[in-house]
Structures are given as C-alpha cells and as structure tokens.
Amino acid sequence: MAELPHQRQLPHERRPTTGGVTYREADTGYFAQRALRRHAGVWSLWALGVAAVISGEFSGWNLGLDAGGFGGLLVATVVIAVMYFGLCFSIAEMSPALPHAGGAYSFARSAMGPWGGFVTGVAESIEYIVTPAVVVTFIGSYLQSIVDDLAGVSIPQPVWWLLCYAVFLLLNLAGIEMTMRFTVVICVLALAILAVFFVAAIPHLDFSANALNIAPDSGNSSWFPFGGLGGVFLALPFAIWFFLAIEELPLAAEESHDPRRDIPRGTVYGLLTLLVAAFGVLFLNTGIKPGAEGLRDSGEPLLDGFKTIFGEGTSASLLGLVAVAGLVASFHTIIYAYGRNVYSLSRAGYYPHVLSLTHGKRKTPWVALLGGGILGYALALLLYLATEHKWLGGNVSAALLSMAVFGGVISYFMQMLSFVLLRRRLPNIERPYRSPLGIAGAVVAGVIALISLAALFVRDDYRPGVVGVALWFVAAIAYFAVAGRHKLILSPEEEFAMTRGEHGHPEREGYGQTHISDVAAG
C-alpha cells in the first residue's frame, strides 16, 4: 500500500490497534498543512450558534403545519425543545472537556472507540452537508418571489442555488476572521428582522381565525386536524427545524480563544435566544393571514406574513429581501460547520486525507468546504430534477429537510450515549462545566431523538430521500470497515481518546504531536 505524504508505516509490532483499526504515524509536516487559527470569543460563538439555526424561523418550520396542524406542531415543538435542552447542556459539558475541532465525533470517539466516533461523525456530516442544500432552496424561493413582484422576471431555481453556493463558499474561504465578523452582523440583522415582524404582526393577530383554519379530517378538532398523537409524531422533524444545528459550536473549539469557558456559554445563550424566536414565529406568523392553511406548504412563510402586514406592493417585497438575511445566516454558518466536521474526520484519517488540507495563509479547510458544497448542490439539483420529472412526489425542500434531520437525530442519539458513557468511563477528566440536567437529561434527549428518527420514515412522499441518505450512511460505514479503518492518524481527538485524556488538550505543550509509539508504550 502506498504511503501517504508526511506519513510512514510503522513496523507492525509498533502500530497500535484498537477496535479493529490501525494507525499510521504522521510527522509535524502533516499537521502543519492542516492548521487552524484561533479567533472566536463568546459572542462570536453565540452568533455562530444562533445564525446556524435562524433560517428555521424563516422557512421550513411551517411544513409541520401540513403534518400536524397548529396544535400538533405546537406540542411537537415543546417536546423538541425539551430534547434540545438535554442535548445542549450535555454538549456544554463535553465540549470544554474535549476541546477539539471534531465536536460530536470527538465525544463519541472518546466514549465508544473509533467505530462509534466514525458513525457519529458521518451522521453529522450528512446533517451539515444536506442542511445548506435545504436552506438554499428556501433562499431561491424567497428571491424568486421578490423578483417576480418587483420585475416579473423568472430565474430557474438551480441558478439561484449556484450563485448562493459560489458567494458563500468564497466568504468562508476568506478566513475565520471574515467568517466570524459576517456571522455576528448577519445574526443580529436576522434577529432584528424577527423583532420587527413580531411587533408589526400583533395588531393583525386573530389566532382562532388563522392558526386554526386548516379543515380537520373527520372526527378531529381544529387544533389537531390530522389527529392528536399521530399529528404530533409527524410534526416532530419539522419542529426540529426550529433548533437544528445549534449543536455545531464544539466544531469551533480549535478556533476559539477560550473554548472551556466560551463554548458552554455560547451554546446555552444561543438556545435561549432560539427558544424565544421559535415560539414567537409559531404563534405570530401562524396567527395572522394567510394562517396555517396558507402557510402549510409555503416556501416563504415570513414573506407571506409581511405581505399581510404591509400589502402586496414594493414595501413587503423589500422587507422580504431583507428577510433573506435570516436564511443567509444559516447557509453561511452551516457551510462553516460542514467544513470543520469533514476537516476533523479527514485529519484523523476517517475520510480521505486530502479533505483536511488548509490554506497556507488563511488556514481555512478549503478542500472540505469545496467538496461539501459540490455534494450539497448536486443533491439539491438531483431532487429538483426528480420532482420536476415526477420521479418523486412531495416538496423538494421538505424532502431535503427530512434527509438533514435524519443525520441530525442519529448524531444526537450518539452524543447523548457518549455523554452517559463519558460520565461513567472517564469520571476524572477535567469538566469545567457540568450539565445541570445530568444523565437524566441526556437519556430523555436520546429517546426523543430516536422517536423523531422513526417519524422520518412514515411519510410516503419523503421516504425515498430518507431511505437514500440511509443507504449512503450504510455505504460510508462499509467503506470504513473495508479500507478506512487502516488509515487513521493520531490527531488530537485520537490522542485524547487513546490516552484517556492525559494528552491532547490545546493548552498543553506538544498538543497533537504525541507519537504513536509513545501511545503504544503508555
């Protein structure tokens, strides 16, 4: 087998194996080509978490009205909020204890070995690569609606998507400083837009006439037009869209000035911000015309609300153009997330090593960013063509959303399992922050994640996409079983796991440079 650049095969007796995997030694040149740069503080991290999610308040959540009606989506949102509290408090404990760019993969690697780390990392890759593809379809829908109103011009959706990917890949490639500055600005702008909408919507609020205007099936109420428990169950994946990706903050650990203090604060502050935004949108956007019936399959629900408040003219369209900022915020920041997720798994050898190369000057993982962008755009285009040619039914955005949630809930379950196992197996590692919900909170969050996973397979029109991404998930595991498990490198995440936390913190001398032979001996 050919040796990789900056690597050399160790004699077999000096190559440690664990869980059926084999490590190669990398010299310092390998890590020099894969260096990141620290820049983020607590408010940058707060903005990163909020911005990653905020598009869920602008589009996507409303598809849950078509699944469960207002009552079903409301109860589902409460259930999912409980899950995210358990998840975020658990992550807030694990991230400063294991402050590496691997995030979820790093937690699972330390708790469950290389196989658990890989399964969790792949699930998160699916979530973060598919999610921008979802968001870009909403951006295209908003922009086309606005252009139609202002100029009567029709531009194919894939063209909008390509332009968005090109612009925001370039912005992420520009460097961590530019990425974080833009994130803070666009996050504050998106929250300001929501605040304006909330205040302006109150005089138009007629909750019973609008939020409950979906005609119920026989024997059902206007609150639960498609059934009680059944409607709540089907609405769970769409309620997740209010919060999906807040868990990305640990991926910024190696670019944060003080990850042990700032990531827990940024995570908790971000969740509380999103909780207010989610329930504000749910009640106020649905409580004005066109109401639940008009929003249940809309690609631009907030723009529909602005048209109710300001009329169909230029003012509403211009406000809608500003509202695209909320979608742009998530699109930009989740591109950042998949770049760091793919980078960390590649640096450790789980993915091809070339994907972890960083730019010599800007220190951005440019190969991972470009590769994830190409894959996300291709997936959106494939589903678009499938829908246009009636190969598949349903809504392309909802199908992509279901695929993203598939990866998300698997990674959530694995992270909650990791939390429980880390508490038991590594009780003595330094934990600068401890979850107030403890093991019980992690268990509840893990159970809700599994129930949400089951809900993804129920709808016939979205099932083909979910099954397709599940097959991709299985194929990735097969690759690791056949080839990938023999190509691992002692990255910071692997070093921490193999030494049970005695090495591998960024603050310690020699971080990321312990030799495999030292680990084997110790």
RODO-2510 file (C-alpha; in nm, 4 decimals, decimal comma):
residues 522
     n   res          X          Y          Z
     1     m     0,0000     0,0000     0,0000
     2     a     0,1439     0,3376    -0,0983
     3     e     0,2394     0,5641     0,1858
     4     l     0,0629     0,8975     0,2227
     5     p     0,2531     1,2280     0,2245
     6     h     0,4119     1,3062     0,5612
     7     q     0,3342     0,9544     0,6854
     8     r     0,5335     0,6385     0,7329
     9     q     0,4224     0,2875     0,8109
    10     l     0,5496     0,1716     1,1484
    11     p     0,6667    -0,1872     1,1959
    12     h     0,3604    -0,3989     1,2708
    13     e     0,4532    -0,4548     1,6333
    14     r     0,4737    -0,0769     1,6897
    15     r     0,1450     0,0082     1,5196
    16     p    -0,1245     0,0149     1,7886
    17     t    -0,4692    -0,1132     1,7063
    18     t    -0,7903    -0,0505     1,8930
    19     g    -1,1396    -0,1595     1,7974
    20     g    -1,0011    -0,3216     1,4814
    21     v    -0,8382    -0,0042     1,3455
    22     t    -0,4737     0,0622     1,2660
    23     y    -0,2845     0,3910     1,3000
    24     r    -0,0123     0,5440     1,0870
    25     e     0,2379     0,7921     1,2213
    26     a     0,2402     1,1447     1,0833
    27     d     0,5321     1,3846     1,1124
    28     t     0,4878     1,7511     1,2010
    29     g     0,4559     1,8438     0,8331
    30     y     0,1234     1,6616     0,8162
    31     f    -0,0304     1,8779     1,0886
    32     a     0,1380     2,1939     0,9587
    33     q    -0,0648     2,1552     0,6392
    34     r    -0,3806     2,1192     0,8496
    35     a    -0,3543     2,4079     1,0933
    36     l    -0,6428     2,6297     1,2068
    37     r    -0,6274     2,9777     1,3635
    38     r    -0,7904     3,0994     1,6853
    39     h    -1,0219     3,3987     1,6692
    40     a    -1,3706     3,3360     1,8148
    41     g    -1,4924     3,4708     2,1513
    42     v    -1,8131     3,4026     2,3414
    43     w    -2,0329     3,6413     2,1396
    44     s    -1,8923     3,5175     1,8105
    45     l    -1,9821     3,1655     1,9219
    46     w    -2,3284     3,2759     2,0330
    47     a    -2,3796     3,4335     1,6903
    48     l    -2,2451     3,1207     1,5192
    49     g    -2,4975     2,9005     1,7012
    50     v    -2,7955     3,1312     1,6537
    51     a    -2,7141     3,2123     1,2920
    52     a    -2,6789     2,8431     1,2062
    53     v    -3,0373     2,7829     1,3175
    54     i    -3,2190     3,1092     1,2472
    55     s    -3,3291     3,0111     0,8972
    56     g    -3,5575     2,7602     1,0681
    57     e    -3,7599     3,0551     1,1940
    58     f    -3,7851     3,1978     0,8400
    59     s    -3,8774     2,8801     0,6459
    60     g    -3,9196     2,5078     0,6934
    61     w    -4,0956     2,5010     1,0310
    62     n    -4,4287     2,5739     0,8609
    63     l    -4,4250     2,2401     0,6794
    64     g    -4,5069     2,0927     1,0192
    65     l    -4,8500     2,2539     0,9885
    66     d    -4,9154     2,0220     0,6958
    67     a    -4,8142     1,7264     0,9125
    68     g    -4,9922     1,8009     1,2399
    69     g    -5,1813     2,1284     1,2188
    70     f    -5,1099     2,4090     1,4641
    71     g    -5,1763     2,2011     1,7760
    72     g    -4,9664     1,9107     1,6540
    73     l    -4,6749     2,1384     1,5657
    74     l    -4,7060     2,3273     1,8961
    75     v    -4,6864     2,0106     2,1069
    76     a    -4,4065     1,8757     1,8867
    77     t    -4,2117     2,1997     1,9374
    78     v    -4,2431     2,1701     2,3157
    79     v    -4,1196     1,8091     2,3010
    80     i    -3,8279     1,9031     2,0751
    81     a    -3,7378     2,1993     2,2996
    82     v    -3,7052     1,9502     2,5876
    83     m    -3,4741     1,7396     2,3694
    84     y    -3,2543     2,0375     2,2861
    85     f    -3,2190     2,1409     2,6489
    86     g    -3,0912     1,7938     2,7317
    87     l    -2,8680     1,7935     2,4242
    88     c    -2,7231     2,1422     2,4678
    89     f    -2,6491     2,1097     2,8384
    90     s    -2,4769     1,7774     2,7711
    91     i    -2,2731     1,9277     2,4861
    92     a    -2,1865     2,2245     2,7078
    93     e    -2,0263     1,9757     2,9478
    94     m    -1,8473     1,7633     2,6887
    95     s    -1,7110     2,0379     2,4639
    96     p    -1,4787     2,2096     2,7158
    97     a    -1,3679     1,8704     2,8473
    98     l    -1,2740     1,7602     2,4916
    99     p    -1,1943     2,0918     2,3150
   100     h    -1,1191     1,9623     1,9657
   101     a    -1,2493     2,0529     1,6207
   102     g    -1,4117     1,7098     1,5908
   103     g    -1,7101     1,8035     1,8056
   104     a    -1,9608     1,5173     1,8119
   105     y    -1,7118     1,2749     1,6556
   106     s    -1,4615     1,3609     1,9288
   107     f    -1,7142     1,2910     2,2067
   108     a    -1,8147     0,9551     2,0610
   109     r    -1,4540     0,8575     1,9831
   110     s    -1,3545     0,9005     2,3477
   111     a    -1,6672     0,7248     2,4756
   112     m    -1,7136     0,4402     2,2265
   113     g    -1,3933     0,3971     2,0308
   114     p    -1,3191     0,4542     1,6595
   115     w    -1,6349     0,2861     1,5315
   116     g    -1,8609     0,4979     1,7499
   117     g    -1,6661     0,8088     1,6533
   118     f    -1,6961     0,7331     1,2831
   119     v    -2,0707     0,6566     1,2931
   120     t    -2,1367     0,9808     1,4822
   121     g    -1,9117     1,1837     1,2546
   122     v    -2,0753     1,0521     0,9362
   123     a    -2,4232     1,1258     1,0733
   124     e    -2,3164     1,4824     1,1477
   125     s    -2,1602     1,5146     0,8011
   126     i    -2,4938     1,4180     0,6477
   127     e    -2,6728     1,6756     0,8623
   128     y    -2,4349     1,9607     0,7840
   129     i    -2,3886     1,8930     0,4121
   130     v    -2,7614     1,8457     0,3451
   131     t    -2,8804     2,1366     0,5624
   132     p    -2,7301     2,4117     0,3409
   133     a    -2,8947     2,2377     0,0462
   134     v    -3,2288     2,2741     0,2261
   135     v    -3,1674     2,6367     0,3161
   136     v    -3,0564     2,7329    -0,0331
   137     t    -3,3898     2,6086    -0,1733
   138     f    -3,5688     2,8450     0,0654
   139     i    -3,3364     3,1307    -0,0350
   140     g    -3,4172     3,0637    -0,4001
   141     s    -3,7904     3,0599    -0,3241
   142     y    -3,7735     3,3930    -0,1389
   143     l    -3,5601     3,5606    -0,4044
   144     q    -3,7738     3,4404    -0,6937
   145     s    -4,0936     3,5569    -0,5225
   146     i    -3,9396     3,9003    -0,4673
   147     v    -3,8065     3,9260    -0,8247
   148     d    -4,1477     3,8231    -0,9567
   149     d    -4,3135     4,1019    -0,7566
   150     l    -4,0624     4,3712    -0,8476
   151     a    -3,9634     4,2856    -1,2047
   152     g    -4,1742     3,9948    -1,3292
   153     v    -3,8572     3,8010    -1,4178
   154     s    -3,8325     3,4230    -1,3750
   155     i    -3,4935     3,2702    -1,2912
   156     p    -3,4568     2,8902    -1,2606
   157     q    -3,4124     2,7780    -0,9011
   158     p    -3,0838     2,5893    -0,9632
   159     v    -2,9299     2,9175    -1,0867
   160     w    -3,0168     3,0900    -0,7580
   161     w    -2,8679     2,7964    -0,5688
   162     l    -2,5438     2,8005    -0,7684
   163     l    -2,4989     3,1746    -0,7109
   164     c    -2,5537     3,1327    -0,3357
   165     y    -2,3058     2,8469    -0,3049
   166     a    -2,0434     3,0398    -0,5043
   167     v    -2,0730     3,3583    -0,2938
   168     f    -2,0757     3,1958     0,0479
   169     l    -1,8088     2,9397    -0,0233
   170     l    -1,5815     3,2308    -0,1167
   171     l    -1,6746     3,4093     0,2058
   172     n    -1,5900     3,1012     0,4145
   173     l    -1,2659     3,0520     0,2248
   174     a    -1,1612     3,4091     0,3092
   175     g    -1,0635     3,3118     0,6660
   176     i    -1,2011     3,2666     1,0172
   177     e    -1,1876     3,6402     1,0926
   178     m    -1,4111     3,7310     0,7970
   179     t    -1,6392     3,4344     0,8658
   180     m    -1,6985     3,5326     1,2290
   181     r    -1,7428     3,9053     1,1610
   182     f    -2,0006     3,8384     0,8939
   183     t    -2,1720     3,5841     1,1206
   184     v    -2,2179     3,8370     1,4014
   185     v    -2,3547     4,1044     1,1666
   186     i    -2,5956     3,8752     0,9814
   187     c    -2,7145     3,7132     1,3061
   188     v    -2,8025     4,0480     1,4653
   189     l    -2,9734     4,1591     1,1430
   190     a    -3,1817     3,8396     1,1289
   191     l    -3,2928     3,8801     1,4920
   192     a    -3,3798     4,2454     1,4255
   193     i    -3,5981     4,1396     1,1304
   194     l    -3,7830     3,8925     1,3520
   195     a    -3,8305     4,1596     1,6190
   196     v    -3,9801     4,3990     1,3617
   197     f    -4,2104     4,1238     1,2382
   198     f    -4,3253     4,0319     1,5902
   199     v    -4,4165     4,3913     1,6776
   200     a    -4,5824     4,4586     1,3407
   201     a    -4,7833     4,1332     1,3486
   202     i    -4,9548     4,1932     1,6840
   203     p    -5,2264     4,4319     1,5530
   204     h    -5,3159     4,1775     1,2814
   205     l    -5,3362     3,8812     1,5173
   206     d    -5,6545     3,6729     1,5009
   207     f    -5,5432     3,3422     1,6374
   208     s    -5,8600     3,1327     1,6135
   209     a    -5,9417     3,2515     1,2614
   210     n    -5,5911     3,1960     1,1244
   211     a    -5,3859     2,9450     1,3252
   212     l    -5,6784     2,7020     1,3412
   213     n    -5,8066     2,7407     0,9842
   214     i    -5,6990     2,4027     0,8463
   215     a    -6,0130     2,1972     0,7808
   216     p    -5,9943     1,8957     1,0157
   217     d    -6,0290     1,5377     0,8987
   218     s    -6,3449     1,3623     1,0107
   219     g    -6,3678     1,3387     1,3883
   220     n    -6,0667     1,5645     1,4569
   221     s    -6,0510     1,9126     1,6110
   222     s    -5,9259     2,2344     1,4556
   223     w    -5,6269     2,2210     1,6946
   224     f    -5,5303     1,8719     1,5778
   225     p    -5,6845     1,8448     1,2293
   226     f    -5,4870     1,5310     1,1404
   227     g    -5,5182     1,3558     1,4748
   228     g    -5,3648     1,4034     1,8194
   229     l    -5,0643     1,1786     1,8806
   230     g    -5,0345     1,0966     1,5119
   231     g    -5,0156     1,4627     1,4152
   232     v    -4,7610     1,5402     1,6868
   233     f    -4,5490     1,2429     1,5774
   234     l    -4,5423     1,3502     1,2121
   235     a    -4,4634     1,7119     1,3063
   236     l    -4,1529     1,6261     1,5127
   237     p    -3,8985     1,6504     1,2267
   238     f    -4,0299     1,9948     1,1303
   239     a    -4,0215     2,1182     1,4901
   240     i    -3,6539     2,0172     1,4950
   241     w    -3,6001     2,2728     1,2183
   242     f    -3,6550     2,5496     1,4766
   243     f    -3,3314     2,4405     1,6515
   244     l    -3,1306     2,2212     1,4128
   245     a    -2,7529     2,2949     1,4137
   246     i    -2,7233     2,4804     1,7479
   247     e    -2,5062     2,1830     1,8417
   248     e    -2,2379     2,2862     1,5902
   249     l    -2,0472     2,5103     1,8352
   250     p    -1,7967     2,2440     1,9534
   251     l    -1,6664     2,2352     1,5952
   252     a    -1,5182     2,5807     1,6632
   253     a    -1,3169     2,4594     1,9646
   254     e    -0,9773     2,4918     1,7952
   255     e    -1,0669     2,8386     1,6630
   256     s    -1,1961     2,9730     1,9955
   257     h    -0,9758     3,1778     2,2275
   258     d    -1,1116     3,0044     2,5382
   259     p    -1,3220     2,7004     2,4421
   260     r    -1,3579     2,5802     2,8015
   261     r    -1,5409     2,8946     2,9038
   262     d    -1,6899     3,0320     2,5839
   263     i    -1,8455     2,7270     2,4151
   264     p    -2,0745     2,6355     2,7106
   265     r    -2,1869     2,9983     2,7417
   266     g    -2,2383     3,0423     2,3694
   267     t    -2,4371     2,7179     2,3478
   268     v    -2,6744     2,7949     2,6365
   269     y    -2,7226     3,1612     2,5421
   270     g    -2,7893     3,0581     2,1835
   271     l    -3,0519     2,8001     2,2808
   272     l    -3,2393     3,0510     2,4967
   273     t    -3,2377     3,3040     2,2116
   274     l    -3,3748     3,0476     1,9697
   275     l    -3,6440     2,9351     2,2133
   276     v    -3,7908     3,2876     2,2183
   277     a    -3,7626     3,3198     1,8398
   278     a    -3,9235     2,9792     1,7725
   279     f    -4,2346     3,0309     1,9808
   280     g    -4,2669     3,3916     1,8636
   281     v    -4,2705     3,2790     1,4996
   282     l    -4,5005     2,9846     1,5650
   283     f    -4,7695     3,1979     1,7293
   284     l    -4,7376     3,5260     1,5386
   285     n    -4,6649     3,4053     1,1841
   286     t    -4,9441     3,1468     1,2038
   287     g    -5,1781     3,3790     1,3912
   288     i    -5,2097     3,6288     1,1049
   289     k    -5,3311     3,5735     0,7486
   290     p    -5,2955     3,3567     0,5491
   291     g    -5,2821     3,1408     0,8612
   292     a    -5,1995     2,7730     0,8931
   293     e    -5,3817     2,6747     0,5742
   294     g    -5,1922     2,9290     0,3652
   295     l    -4,8542     2,8535     0,5235
   296     r    -4,8664     2,4749     0,5349
   297     d    -4,6736     2,4334     0,2073
   298     s    -4,5238     2,7824     0,1640
   299     g    -4,1583     2,8295     0,0772
   300     e    -4,1528     3,1825     0,2237
   301     p    -4,3853     3,1979     0,5292
   302     l    -4,2308     3,5108     0,6806
   303     l    -4,2621     3,6936     0,3484
   304     d    -4,6282     3,5863     0,3372
   305     g    -4,6659     3,7418     0,6814
   306     f    -4,5007     4,0663     0,5718
   307     k    -4,7420     4,0834     0,2774
   308     t    -5,0320     4,0565     0,5219
   309     i    -4,8914     4,3424     0,7298
   310     f    -4,7708     4,5772     0,4539
   311     g    -4,9690     4,4632     0,1499
   312     e    -4,8559     4,3050    -0,1754
   313     g    -4,6578     4,6026    -0,3007
   314     t    -4,2961     4,7061    -0,3071
   315     s    -4,2669     4,7585     0,0698
   316     a    -4,3402     4,3940     0,1503
   317     s    -4,1035     4,2730    -0,1211
   318     l    -3,8203     4,4934     0,0043
   319     l    -3,8792     4,3690     0,3586
   320     g    -3,8771     4,0166     0,2197
   321     l    -3,5422     4,0875     0,0583
   322     v    -3,4098     4,1952     0,3966
   323     a    -3,5660     3,8811     0,5464
   324     v    -3,3427     3,6689     0,3243
   325     a    -3,0716     3,7667     0,5757
   326     g    -3,2084     3,5047     0,8142
   327     l    -3,1698     3,2320     0,5547
   328     v    -2,8294     3,3601     0,4503
   329     a    -2,7149     3,3496     0,8138
   330     s    -2,7792     2,9767     0,8400
   331     f    -2,6497     2,8991     0,4923
   332     h    -2,3211     3,0740     0,5666
   333     t    -2,2646     2,9272     0,9132
   334     i    -2,3553     2,5672     0,8285
   335     i    -2,1113     2,5771     0,5391
   336     y    -1,8604     2,6630     0,8121
   337     a    -1,9854     2,3652     1,0162
   338     y    -1,9549     2,1009     0,7465
   339     g    -1,6092     2,2336     0,6603
   340     r    -1,4864     2,1742     1,0166
   341     n    -1,6671     1,8415     1,0537
   342     v    -1,5192     1,6981     0,7326
   343     y    -1,1808     1,8530     0,8162
   344     s    -1,1568     1,6844     1,1571
   345     l    -1,2624     1,3411     1,0294
   346     s    -1,0199     1,3691     0,7383
   347     r    -0,7324     1,4877     0,9597
   348     a    -0,7779     1,1731     1,1681
   349     g    -0,7934     0,9527     0,8563
   350     y    -1,1598     0,8509     0,8654
   351     y    -1,2144     1,0380     0,5379
   352     p    -0,9521     1,0753     0,2613
   353     h    -0,6640     1,2819     0,3976
   354     v    -0,6731     1,5399     0,1206
   355     l    -1,0036     1,6751     0,2558
   356     s    -0,8292     1,8172     0,5658
   357     l    -0,5766     2,0369     0,3848
   358     t    -0,5961     2,4010     0,4938
   359     h    -0,4958     2,7144     0,3027
   360     g    -0,1377     2,8101     0,3765
   361     k    -0,2175     3,1733     0,4621
   362     r    -0,5859     3,1827     0,5564
   363     k    -0,5903     2,8493     0,7470
   364     t    -0,9324     2,7505     0,6160
   365     p    -1,0122     2,3858     0,5231
   366     w    -1,0626     2,4733     0,1601
   367     v    -1,0859     2,1205     0,0186
   368     a    -1,3544     2,0187     0,2711
   369     l    -1,5507     2,3377     0,2043
   370     l    -1,5474     2,2958    -0,1739
   371     g    -1,6168     1,9222    -0,1621
   372     g    -1,9164     1,9614     0,0703
   373     g    -2,0544     2,2446    -0,1434
   374     i    -2,0379     2,0407    -0,4623
   375     l    -2,2081     1,7456    -0,2931
   376     g    -2,4843     1,9613    -0,1395
   377     y    -2,5617     2,1406    -0,4651
   378     a    -2,5647     1,8143    -0,6589
   379     l    -2,8094     1,6636    -0,4099
   380     a    -3,0464     1,9619    -0,4299
   381     l    -3,0275     1,9540    -0,8106
   382     l    -3,0966     1,5793    -0,8193
   383     l    -3,4087     1,6117    -0,6046
   384     y    -3,5212     1,9155    -0,8042
   385     l    -3,4979     1,7184    -1,1292
   386     a    -3,6681     1,4196    -0,9662
   387     t    -3,9596     1,6402    -0,8619
   388     e    -3,9804     1,8196    -1,1984
   389     h    -3,9936     1,4877    -1,3850
   390     k    -4,2306     1,3346    -1,1292
   391     w    -3,9818     1,0641    -1,0338
   392     l    -4,0653     1,1540    -0,6754
   393     g    -4,3653     1,3262    -0,5187
   394     g    -4,3752     1,5889    -0,2465
   395     n    -4,1926     1,9104    -0,1778
   396     v    -3,8192     1,9185    -0,2618
   397     s    -3,7398     2,1396     0,0390
   398     a    -3,9323     1,9106     0,2756
   399     a    -3,7609     1,6031     0,1316
   400     l    -3,4168     1,7592     0,1837
   401     l    -3,5179     1,8751     0,5314
   402     s    -3,6117     1,5174     0,6241
   403     m    -3,2740     1,3962     0,4987
   404     a    -3,0877     1,6557     0,7058
   405     v    -3,2884     1,5698     1,0168
   406     f    -3,2037     1,2004     0,9609
   407     g    -2,8345     1,2739     1,0101
   408     g    -2,9056     1,5161     1,2934
   409     v    -3,1119     1,2854     1,5147
   410     i    -2,8674     0,9957     1,4743
   411     s    -2,5825     1,2227     1,5833
   412     y    -2,7952     1,3490     1,8750
   413     f    -2,8604     0,9972     1,9997
   414     m    -2,4924     0,9061     1,9679
   415     q    -2,3853     1,2221     2,1515
   416     m    -2,6261     1,1548     2,4368
   417     l    -2,4997     0,7975     2,4616
   418     s    -2,1456     0,9393     2,4622
   419     f    -2,2362     1,1729     2,7488
   420     v    -2,3608     0,8849     2,9644
   421     l    -2,0585     0,6687     2,8848
   422     l    -1,8086     0,9508     2,9446
   423     r    -1,9616     1,0170     3,2869
   424     r    -1,9076     0,6507     3,3731
   425     r    -1,5847     0,5614     3,1934
   426     l    -1,3900     0,8878     3,2269
   427     p    -1,5193     1,0315     3,5546
   428     n    -1,1905     1,2022     3,6373
   429     i    -1,1309     1,4108     3,3231
   430     e    -1,1471     1,7838     3,3861
   431     r    -1,5003     1,9168     3,3328
   432     p    -1,5015     2,2993     3,3525
   433     y    -1,8810     2,2903     3,3105
   434     r    -2,1284     2,0270     3,4308
   435     s    -2,4766     1,9798     3,2904
   436     p    -2,7468     2,0689     3,5465
   437     l    -2,9673     1,8001     3,3875
   438     g    -2,7062     1,5272     3,4213
   439     i    -2,7539     1,1770     3,2854
   440     a    -3,1341     1,2002     3,3072
   441     g    -3,1395     1,4954     3,0660
   442     a    -2,9176     1,3105     2,8191
   443     v    -3,1347     0,9964     2,8341
   444     v    -3,4568     1,1905     2,7705
   445     a    -3,2954     1,3757     2,4784
   446     g    -3,1686     1,0489     2,3305
   447     v    -3,5122     0,8848     2,3492
   448     i    -3,6815     1,1827     2,1791
   449     a    -3,4148     1,1734     1,9054
   450     l    -3,4946     0,8059     1,8330
   451     i    -3,8692     0,8753     1,8202
   452     s    -3,8028     1,1611     1,5762
   453     l    -3,5925     0,9279     1,3615
   454     a    -3,8852     0,6872     1,3350
   455     a    -4,1147     0,9724     1,2266
   456     l    -3,8983     1,0378     0,9206
   457     f    -3,9931     0,7068     0,7611
   458     v    -4,3719     0,7478     0,7844
   459     r    -4,4498     0,9956     0,5032
   460     d    -4,4572     0,8202     0,1634
   461     d    -4,3556     1,1294    -0,0336
   462     y    -4,0410     1,1959     0,1726
   463     r    -3,9436     0,8353     0,2448
   464     p    -3,7386     0,7795    -0,0771
   465     g    -3,4998     1,0625     0,0153
   466     v    -3,4631     0,9387     0,3725
   467     v    -3,4024     0,5818     0,2546
   468     g    -3,1482     0,7127     0,0033
   469     v    -2,9483     0,9001     0,2642
   470     a    -2,9730     0,5945     0,4945
   471     l    -2,8146     0,3852     0,2192
   472     w    -2,5389     0,6454     0,1857
   473     f    -2,4857     0,6162     0,5615
   474     v    -2,4530     0,2376     0,5358
   475     a    -2,2140     0,2699     0,2392
   476     a    -1,9892     0,5028     0,4401
   477     i    -1,9734     0,2503     0,7244
   478     a    -1,8896    -0,0237     0,4727
   479     y    -1,6022     0,1904     0,3362
   480     f    -1,4656     0,2319     0,6858
   481     a    -1,4921    -0,1417     0,7548
   482     v    -1,3091    -0,2354     0,4350
   483     a    -1,0443     0,0363     0,3991
   484     g    -1,0795     0,3469     0,6123
   485     r    -1,0074     0,1812     0,9462
   486     h    -0,6488     0,1081     0,8382
   487     k    -0,5657     0,4714     0,7518
   488     l    -0,6091     0,6504     1,0850
   489     i    -0,3721     0,9191     1,2105
   490     l    -0,3091     1,0188     1,5704
   491     s    -0,4943     1,3503     1,5508
   492     p    -0,5770     1,5493     1,8672
   493     e    -0,9130     1,3710     1,9036
   494     e    -0,7499     1,0282     1,8672
   495     e    -0,4654     1,1195     2,1030
   496     f    -0,7067     1,2335     2,3723
   497     a    -0,9122     0,9159     2,3425
   498     m    -0,6186     0,6753     2,3415
   499     t    -0,4531     0,8366     2,6428
   500     r    -0,7857     0,8725     2,8300
   501     g    -0,7427     1,2486     2,8478
   502     e    -0,3828     1,2560     2,9691
   503     h    -0,2758     1,4215     2,6418
   504     g    -0,4489     1,6167     2,3748
   505     h    -0,5605     1,9491     2,5229
   506     p    -0,4741     2,2503     2,3070
   507     e    -0,3332     2,4331     2,6072
   508     r    -0,0739     2,1657     2,6742
   509     e     0,2714     2,1552     2,5212
   510     g     0,3001     1,9049     2,2369
   511     y    -0,0673     1,9105     2,1534
   512     g    -0,1354     1,6917     1,8531
   513     q     0,2243     1,5692     1,8252
   514     t     0,2496     1,2644     2,0521
   515     h     0,3989     0,9767     1,8569
   516     i     0,2092     0,6543     1,8041
   517     s     0,4925     0,4572     1,9556
   518     d     0,4590     0,6632     2,2757
   519     v     0,0880     0,5867     2,2946
   520     a     0,1525     0,2196     2,2306
   521     a     0,4043     0,2134     2,5103
   522     g     0,1874     0,4108     2,7523
***
